[in-house]
Amino acid sequence: MKSDIVLAGVGGQGILSIAATIGMAAVDKDLHLKQAEVHGMSQRGGDVQSHLRVSSKPISSDLIPKGKADLILSVEPMESLRYLPYLSSKGWLVTNTTPFINIPNYPELDVVMAKIAEQPNHVAIDADAIAAQVASKRSSNIVMLGAASLFIDIEFGALEEGIRKIFGRKGDAVVEANISALRAGRAAAEEVLASRN
């Protein structure tokens, strides 16, 4: 088993929580894990990316070569496009459709979404709206993890357990809200894929 994942977004959108949850699930399943340094976190609103590699065999490098990522998980649509050179021909692009407009020349959203739609393997969902319905808007990152979980070779139950461990100190209500967000994201992605068949 091997999952090479590029996490992308904007500072303050919860990339670290996604990485921590996947990492906890991987460790619980005795998988090897390497994560490249998360860049951009020091500036809230700046672009953020991290490479996360999970495998049943030892991993030599923490960086994913261009053209080799199995998954780009993006919590912001324009940021998903920035890392397309990393995506393999069979890889999946999973992105939120809600923009985080942090620059004056942010491109037209229609243009961004058209570029995403050109990708043969993509899932785009409105994670902010889904999060607001099932938990709170702040859990849109976990909605995105749920959507991307279809393409991560780790049992879904292990990701739920990862959430329990990562968010446990914040109390049961926060844990349950995030698990609801995770499940809602997965259901939304399944619905998108089913609509294409």
Salt bridges, closest charged atoms under 4 A:
ASP4 OD2 - LYS2 NZ 3.56
ASP4 OD2 - ARG53 NH2 2.90
ASP28 OD2 - LYS165 NZ 2.81
ASP70 OD2 - LYS2 NZ 3.15
GLU79 OE1 - ARG82 NE 2.76
GLU118 OE1 - LYS115 NZ 3.71
GLU155 OE1 - LYS29 NZ 3.28
GLU160 OE2 - ARG183 NE 2.60
GLU161 OE1 - ARG164 NH1 3.49
GLU190 OE2 - ARG186 NE 3.69
